[in-house]
Amino acid sequence: MQYKYLSKGLVNDLIFLVFLVASIIPFLTVRYVPCLDAPQHLNTSNVIVNLLHSNGLFQEYFSINDYPVGYWSGHFILSLFNAFLPDWLAEKILIVSYILFISLSFRYLIISIAGKPSPLMILIFPFAFTGLFLMGYYNYNIAYIFVFLIFGFWIRNHQRFTFKKGVLFALFFLLLYLSHAVVFALTGFCLALYVLFRFILAWYRSDHKKTVFREYVTRVLIILAAALPSVVLWFFYYLRVRSVAGDWPTEQYSFGELMGFLWDIRNMIGFHYDDEVRITHWLSGILLFLLLFLLVRFFVRGKGKGKREDSRGLKHIEWLFLFVTFLVFYVFFPDRLLTGNISNRIAILLFYMLIIWLSVQKYPSWMAYSAVLVIFVIAMSLRSSQHVYYKKLNDDVKEIKYLSDKIRDNAVLFPINFSSNWVHLHFLCYLGSDEPVVNLGNPQAWGQFPVVWDQDMPQIYVGDVPVNELRRRRWPTGRPDQEIKIADYVAIWRYDLFPATEEVENYRRILDAYYEKVAESPRGQAALYKFRLHDHIYGRVHEMRNRGERDPGLKIRAGSAAVTLEQFYIEEAFRSYNDENGRIKGN
């Protein structure tokens, strides 16, 4: 009997290993893993590396967030490897590490619940590649590694907790918070429901209700003690993010839309809805079949007398309860409240609850291994469908990276993106993800993430225009009394689509007057302009600064123009150049 168990366990582990290797290989066949947020994560990690190396330019523009924000884990891993490896390889290590540890932590949880490996624990492999992961929300997905570890550790040790185990438990909570604050909050709620449900079952079945009550009060106190430091950090982080992010408009989908999203498993769609949903529907069918099989078997066998409860197949129903609970929240909770995409975030959690429950049930062997085979085909089909877009997007990254060698070290870059492709939104952040270049397009430095724009950063101009007067997005810049710096380079993505609008004409005027094109990518989609008046403008500003110390008239003229002295200097420098340039042209 023991030999059979070991053989079956070994088979399950070999199947798990095949899924693991097959899930990793596609990401090793492309250089970059392009998606919406990956470029900004890589850029931020490079900022962290340069700050740790005491790069003077980066210290002018950035500082490490003085509060331990809840989005550190992915950035920490990327920064660690980006310090001595190229950005694409650091990204590979992060992704492979995620696939490895999310699957192993799920396996750890399933064994903690069922006592042995399960054939269907491979359900983690399709579901680990959430739509948020494919969009580059790495911290959100990394957080679930610690969710599975927290539940698995609790199940294994809640009856014999020691101080050392309590410290380790607290560390899991801290790592969860440092991965993602939203997942931390959801996990706290989920764990509370789990303990409450287990208490109700134990209290109902026991003849010693006071003993059960005391046991569960002790368990709740253990959880609270372990989670308390992280809860305090989360609370103050919430207050800070609330003040930075402001209010989000409340939005909610209809019941029909939400049910359609569940059937589509929208939270797994990455790039093209119509292409991928044809595959996810097959996965929906498998889950529905397994769920109906278990429910039908439960009710059919439940009518028979003398049948043991575990023969019905509905074991560990606390996970089914959690699935149903989060299904209710999914239906009634708005999609936007303080943050966006809440429906997708809850859907990820409820599907995790469902596959945990499905993974620890008993099935006929033929059914379990047939399901494994079908799931493998579905998972690989989905990877293949999404891999097509990775290959195409890699070509786009190469176009942008072509400009990198033309940018000198320790320069300031202003990015302009004319692409209508939503995946391209942050692609210009690939400039400055591997080299010491301050990219003004980094969107992660406004307070919620590990780095922030320094409060004493310079005022930024692009040519003769303050950056905050340029539209298209919110740009960082210093206070009016700070020294003015002009962007050394302007990078344009989809240069071939440079449209003719009033806003773009202003860009054209700036580029034609003060910059020179120094590079254009092979397909003409990316272009780089360099500020060509560095010596003239900064030399003129330096002269006026020296004069200003002796000539109070400059301060009077600046006051009359309602600008600071620094702004007056830069405007005068450009005015003098334009006058000189006009006279030359006039001749």
Helices and strands as residue ranges (DSSP letters): H 2-28, H 38-52, H 56-61, E 62-64, H 73-82, H 87-114, G 119-123, H 124-128, H 131-134, H 138-157, H 163-179, H 181-205, H 209-245, H 255-264, G 266-268, H 273-302, G 309-312, H 317-332, H 342-359, H 365-401, G 404-406, E 411-417, G 422-424, G 427-430, E 437-439, E 451-453, E 459-462, E 465-466, G 467-469, E 484-486, E 489-493, G 495-497, H 502-514, E 515-520, E 526-531, H 534-548, H 552-560, H 565-586
